[in-house]
Amino acid sequence: MTLERVIHTTPLQRWEGDRGTYYHVVIGNQAAEAITMHERIRRLELGSRRGFGSVKVMARIGDTQWKTSVFPSKTGEWWLLVSRKVIRAEDLALGEMLSVELELL
């Protein structure tokens, strides 16, 4: 099985909800299309969908790599949550443009 990689440049964003503040990046355009196709193929192979329609990934920003999931939005984009640990390790600022590499698992 060949793992697919997508790279996308996007700003670090903040979302404030009832349960706290979350930092994330939005994956759109061709990268989002690649993730969507990957999710559809996995669903055909496995016959079911993961929680919230998420896709497991190995994410990398700078030198920091971690295993997580991306989550679909109603607009066709995907959200990747970025922990404060990653933000500190990479010295990231809100609104900063980031190059995000995702290995689709």
C-alpha positions in Angstrom: 0.0 0.0 0.0 1.3 3.4 -1.0 0.8 6.3 1.4 -0.3 9.5 -0.1 1.2 12.8 0.9 -0.4 16.3 0.6 1.2 19.6 1.3 -0.8 22.8 1.9 0.1 26.3 2.9 -2.5 27.9 5.2 -2.7 30.4 8.1 -2.9 29.3 11.8 -6.4 30.1 13.0 -8.2 30.2 16.4 -11.7 29.0 17.1 -13.4 29.7 20.4 -16.2 27.4 21.5 -18.2 26.7 24.6 -15.6 24.2 25.8 -12.4 26.2 25.1 -10.1 27.7 22.5 -8.8 25.5 19.6 -6.0 26.3 17.2 -6.3 24.8 13.7 -5.5 25.1 10.0 -7.9 24.7 7.2 -6.9 22.4 4.4 -8.6 23.4 1.1 -8.2 23.2 -2.7 -6.4 20.3 -4.3 -5.2 19.0 -0.9 -8.8 18.8 0.4 -9.8 17.0 -2.8 -7.0 14.4 -2.3 -8.1 13.8 1.3 -11.8 13.5 0.3 -10.9 10.9 -2.4 -8.7 9.0 0.1 -11.7 9.0 2.6 -14.1 7.7 0.0 -11.8 4.9 -1.1 -11.2 3.8 2.5 -15.0 3.8 3.1 -15.5 1.6 0.0 -12.8 -0.8 1.2 -13.9 -0.9 4.8 -17.6 -0.4 4.4 -17.9 2.2 7.2 -16.9 5.7 8.1 -14.7 6.8 11.0 -15.9 9.1 13.7 -17.1 12.4 12.3 -15.9 11.2 8.8 -12.3 11.9 10.0 -9.1 10.6 8.2 -6.0 9.5 10.1 -2.9 11.4 9.2 0.7 11.8 10.2 1.0 15.6 10.3 4.2 17.7 10.1 4.7 21.4 10.6 8.3 22.4 10.6 10.3 19.8 12.5 7.3 18.7 14.6 5.5 15.5 13.5 2.5 13.9 15.2 -0.2 11.3 14.5 -3.7 12.7 14.5 -6.8 13.1 12.3 -8.3 15.7 10.0 -12.0 16.5 10.1 -14.3 17.4 7.3 -16.2 20.7 7.2 -19.5 21.2 5.5 -17.8 23.4 2.9 -15.6 20.6 1.6 -12.5 21.7 3.4 -10.7 19.7 6.2 -9.6 20.9 9.6 -6.4 20.0 11.4 -6.2 20.8 15.1 -2.8 22.2 16.2 -2.0 21.7 19.8 -0.4 24.3 22.0 2.6 21.9 22.3 3.2 22.1 18.5 2.6 25.9 18.6 5.3 26.3 21.3 7.7 23.8 19.7 7.6 25.6 16.3 7.2 29.2 17.8 4.0 29.8 15.7 1.8 32.9 15.8 -1.9 33.3 15.1 -2.3 34.2 11.4 1.1 32.9 10.4 1.2 31.1 7.1 2.3 27.5 7.7 3.3 24.7 5.4 1.5 21.6 6.5 2.5 18.2 5.3 0.0 15.3 5.7 0.7 11.7 5.2 -2.7 10.0 4.7 -2.9 6.8 6.7 
